[in-house]
Amino acid sequence: MNFPKKVTIGDITVRDGFQHEEKFIPTDAKVWVAEQLILSGFKHIEVSNFGNPVGMPQFKDADELFKRLRNSKTIAHLINDVSLTAITIREKAIERAIRAKQEGWGPDRILLMVSTSESHHKKNSGLSLEDYWKMAEKYIPLARDAGLKINGTVSTIWGCPIEGPTEMSKAIDFTKRWLDIGASDVEHADHDGSASPDRVYRYFSMLLDSIPKPEKHIVHFHTTRGWGLANVLAALHAGMTNYESSLGGIGGQPANFVDGVPVAGTGAYYYKDPMVTGLVPTEDMVVMMDEMGIDTGLDIERLLETGKMVERITGRKLRSESIRTGRIPKELSGKA
């Protein structure tokens, strides 16, 4: 099998990872994790969500978090080469990001999202797909004029937790539409773990046949059913070179219960066990790619140490196996 020799990996622990936690993660901890990720070599970090914190209290410190990262002495020598992303699903969030960018402390990149499933999209955004596309067409030029890059995410590519099976070709059409209206790149997301490796390979092969620019496409998998790394392997085999993940495999639907208080979040969890969600663990994906001879450009030892600390921050054992087993030795130990 032919695999890419080099990949780009973005880490989204601080935003997507922590958003599903049912206790508020202290801002100091978020800053520390983001700093360690950047020191480990990550050039793409998701920082927070600029949506209304009433329904997502994990993001009530979004402004402070961006300002502290911009002013951090620990990463001052690296920050200009790092892209910081904020999630901006609706108009007010985009306007907030534009103001923050103009004031000099805001994100470099914002993320808008559509789902190929109408019901999933309406639940996430509050708009119909038709109205959301109209909104995106209006606001993307405003964001670009402010110096922001835009990610257009496509979700429910392989299935919807509400409607069930979806048609993969629809996601190709949505990708073309994002790029046509000014998106800088497109995230291809399996947000509920519906993707299986065969369909992952088929989809990304279709995608690269249609839009042969792997640098424009980002692979985003959840490992709800344990297939996450198998799906990464399938995407690598298809020729994909751009991935994102979270430390310990944490993340998913925004928590509807934080610090002992029920909140709106995004409604009822999709699964009976609220901790069953989660992304592909960054640690395991990076260690696997390293063993395959794929260059990630990351300090793996530092990454594994950061992963161990994220377990302590969240207060529980997480999904990564590599933070317990470590890397496979590269040299003989000399022991008989």
C-alpha positions in Angstrom: 0.0 0.0 0.0 1.1 3.5 -0.7 0.9 6.1 2.1 1.9 9.7 2.2 5.4 10.4 3.4 4.4 13.4 5.4 1.1 14.6 7.0 -0.2 17.7 8.8 -2.0 17.2 12.1 -4.1 19.8 13.9 -5.1 19.3 17.5 -8.6 20.3 18.7 -8.4 19.2 22.4 -8.9 22.6 23.9 -12.1 23.2 21.9 -13.7 20.0 20.7 -12.1 17.8 23.3 -13.0 19.8 26.4 -16.5 20.8 25.1 -17.9 17.5 26.2 -16.5 17.6 29.7 -19.2 17.9 32.4 -16.9 20.0 34.6 -15.5 23.4 33.7 -11.9 23.0 32.7 -10.0 25.9 34.3 -8.7 28.5 31.9 -5.2 28.0 33.2 -5.3 24.4 32.2 -6.6 25.2 28.7 -3.8 27.7 28.3 -1.2 25.1 29.4 -2.5 22.4 27.1 -2.5 24.8 24.1 1.0 25.9 24.9 2.3 22.4 25.2 0.7 21.4 21.9 2.3 24.3 20.2 5.7 23.5 21.8 5.2 19.9 20.5 5.0 21.3 17.0 1.4 21.7 16.2 0.7 24.5 13.7 -3.1 24.3 13.9 -5.0 24.5 17.2 -8.7 24.9 17.8 -9.0 27.2 20.8 -12.7 27.9 21.6 -16.2 28.5 20.4 -17.6 32.1 20.0 -21.2 30.9 20.3 -23.4 31.9 23.2 -21.9 30.5 26.4 -25.3 30.2 28.1 -25.8 26.9 26.2 -22.1 26.0 26.2 -20.5 27.2 29.5 -17.2 25.5 28.7 -16.6 28.4 26.4 -17.3 31.3 28.7 -13.6 32.0 28.8 -13.1 32.2 25.0 -12.0 35.9 24.9 -9.6 35.4 27.8 -8.1 32.2 26.3 -7.3 33.9 23.0 -5.8 36.9 24.7 -3.6 34.8 27.0 -2.3 32.7 24.1 -1.5 35.9 22.1 0.4 37.3 25.1 2.0 34.0 26.2 5.8 34.4 26.7 6.1 30.6 26.6 5.1 30.4 22.9 5.9 33.9 21.8 8.6 32.6 19.4 6.1 30.2 17.8 2.7 31.9 17.8 3.1 33.7 14.5 3.5 30.4 12.7 0.4 28.9 14.4 -3.2 29.1 13.1 -5.7 29.6 16.0 -9.3 28.7 15.2 -12.6 29.7 16.7 -15.9 28.0 16.0 -18.4 30.5 14.7 -21.6 28.6 13.6 -23.9 31.7 13.5 -23.8 35.4 12.6 -23.1 36.8 16.1 -20.2 34.5 16.6 -18.7 35.5 13.2 -19.2 39.2 14.0 -17.5 38.6 17.4 -14.5 36.9 15.7 -14.2 39.8 13.2 -14.1 42.3 16.1 -11.5 40.2 17.9 -9.4 39.9 14.8 -9.6 43.7 14.3 -8.5 44.3 17.9 -5.4 42.2 17.4 -6.1 39.2 19.7 -8.7 37.1 17.8 -8.5 34.0 15.8 -6.7 33.4 12.5 -9.4 31.1 11.2 -13.1 30.5 11.9 -15.2 27.4 11.3 -18.7 27.3 9.8 -20.5 24.0 9.5 -23.2 22.3 7.5 -24.5 18.7 7.7 -25.7 16.7 4.8 -28.6 15.7 7.0 -31.2 18.4 7.2 -32.4 17.4 10.7 -28.8 17.3 12.1 -28.0 20.6 10.6 -31.1 22.3 11.9 -30.4 20.9 15.4 -26.8 22.3 15.3 -27.4 25.6 13.7 -31.1 26.5 14.2 -31.3 27.2 10.4 -32.4 25.2 7.4 -29.6 24.3 5.0 -30.9 26.8 2.4 -30.9 29.6 4.9 -27.5 28.6 6.3 -25.9 28.7 2.9 -27.3 32.2 2.3 -25.9 33.3 5.6 -22.5 31.8 4.8 -22.4 33.5 1.4 -23.0 36.9 3.1 -20.6 36.5 6.0 -17.6 34.8 4.4 -16.6 37.8 2.4 -16.9 40.0 5.5 -14.6 37.6 7.4 -12.1 37.4 4.6 -11.9 41.2 4.4 -11.0 41.2 8.1 -8.1 38.9 7.4 -9.7 35.7 8.6 -9.4 32.3 6.9 -12.6 30.2 6.8 -13.0 26.5 7.3 -16.2 25.0 5.9 -17.1 21.8 7.7 -19.2 19.1 6.2 -20.8 16.7 8.7 -22.9 13.5 8.6 -21.0 12.3 5.6 -21.3 8.6 6.5 -24.4 8.7 8.6 -26.6 10.8 10.9 -27.4 10.0 14.5 -30.9 11.3 13.9 -31.8 10.2 10.4 -29.5 7.2 9.9 -27.8 6.5 6.5 -26.8 9.4 4.3 -25.6 9.8 0.7 -21.8 10.4 0.5 -21.9 12.1 -2.9 -23.9 15.0 -1.3 -20.8 15.8 0.8 -18.7 16.2 -2.4 -21.3 18.8 -3.7 -21.2 20.6 -0.3 -17.3 20.7 -0.4 -17.4 22.3 -3.9 -19.9 24.8 -2.6 -17.7 25.8 0.4 -14.7 26.3 -1.8 -16.7 28.2 -4.4 -17.9 30.7 -1.8 -14.5 31.4 -0.3 -13.6 28.7 2.3 -9.9 28.2 2.7 -10.2 24.5 3.5 -12.9 21.9 4.2 -13.2 19.6 7.2 -14.8 16.2 6.3 -16.3 15.0 9.6 -17.6 11.8 11.0 -19.1 13.4 14.1 -20.8 10.3 15.5 -18.6 7.4 14.6 -20.8 6.2 11.7 -18.0 5.8 9.2 -16.5 2.3 8.4 -13.1 1.9 6.8 -14.4 0.7 3.4 -16.7 3.7 3.0 -14.0 6.1 4.3 -11.6 4.9 1.5 -14.4 5.1 -1.1 -15.4 8.6 0.0 -11.9 10.1 0.1 -11.1 8.5 -3.2 -14.2 10.1 -4.7 -13.2 13.4 -3.1 -9.7 13.5 -4.5 -10.9 12.4 -7.9 -13.3 15.3 -7.9 -11.1 17.9 -6.1 -7.5 16.7 -6.2 -6.1 19.1 -3.7 -5.4 17.2 -0.5 -4.1 20.3 1.3 -7.6 21.7 1.1 -9.2 18.8 2.9 -9.1 17.8 6.6 -10.0 14.4 8.0 -12.0 14.3 11.2 -13.0 11.0 12.8 -14.7 10.0 16.0 -14.0 6.6 17.4 -17.4 5.9 19.0 -17.4 2.3 17.9 -13.6 1.7 18.0 -12.9 2.2 14.3 -11.1 5.5 14.5 -7.6 4.4 13.7 -8.8 1.9 11.1 -10.5 4.8 9.4 -7.3 6.9 9.6 -5.5 4.1 7.8 -8.2 4.0 5.1 -7.9 7.7 4.6 -4.1 7.5 4.4 -4.5 4.8 1.8 -6.8 7.1 -0.2 -4.1 9.8 -0.2 -5.3 12.2 2.5 -2.6 14.2 4.2 -4.4 16.5 6.6 -5.9 15.3 9.9 -7.2 16.5 13.2 -7.8 14.8 16.6 -7.8 15.3 20.3 -5.6 14.2 23.2 -7.0 11.1 24.9 -9.7 10.9 22.2 -12.0 13.2 24.2 -14.7 15.4 22.7 -18.0 15.3 21.0 -21.3 16.9 21.5 -21.2 20.0 23.8 -22.0 18.9 27.4 -25.6 19.4 28.6 -24.5 19.2 32.2 -21.6 21.3 33.6 -20.4 21.7 37.2 -23.5 20.1 38.5 -25.9 22.3 36.5 -28.1 21.1 33.6 -27.5 23.4 30.5 -29.1 23.6 27.1 -26.0 22.4 25.3 -27.1 20.8 22.0 -29.8 18.9 23.6 -30.0 15.3 24.7 -26.9 13.2 24.1 -27.1 10.9 21.1 -26.0 7.9 23.2 -27.1 6.3 26.5 -23.6 6.5 27.9 -22.6 10.2 27.9 -18.9 9.3 27.8 -19.1 7.0 24.7 -18.4 9.9 22.3 -14.9 10.9 21.5 -12.4 11.6 18.7 -9.4 9.6 17.4 -6.7 10.0 20.1 -4.0 12.3 18.9 -1.3 10.3 20.8 -2.3 6.9 19.2 -2.6 8.4 15.7 0.8 10.1 15.8 2.6 7.0 17.3 1.0 4.8 14.6 2.0 7.2 11.8 5.5 7.4 13.2 5.8 3.6 13.2 4.6 3.6 9.5 7.5 6.0 8.6 5.1 9.0 8.1 6.6 12.3 9.1 4.2 14.2 11.5 6.8 16.9 12.4 5.8 16.5 16.1 7.8 16.0 19.3 6.2 12.7 20.2 7.6 12.3 23.7 6.4 15.8 24.7 3.0 15.0 23.2 2.7 11.8 25.3 3.6 13.7 28.4 0.9 16.2 27.6 -1.6 13.5 27.1 -0.8 12.1 30.5 -1.5 15.5 32.0 -4.8 15.8 30.2 -5.9 12.6 32.0 -5.2 14.4 35.3 -6.9 17.6 34.1 -10.1 15.7 33.2 -9.8 13.4 36.3 -10.3 10.1 34.5 -8.6 7.5 32.3 -9.0 8.4 28.6 -8.9 6.4 25.4 -5.3 6.7 24.4 -3.3 3.5 24.7 0.0 5.2 23.8 0.2 7.3 26.9 0.3 4.1 29.0 2.4 1.9 26.7 4.6 4.5 25.2 6.3 4.3 21.8 7.9 1.1 20.4 11.6 1.3 21.2 13.8 2.4 18.3 17.0 0.8 19.5 18.0 -2.4 21.1 18.0 -2.1 24.9 21.3 -4.1 25.3 19.6 -6.3 27.9 19.8 -10.1 27.5 
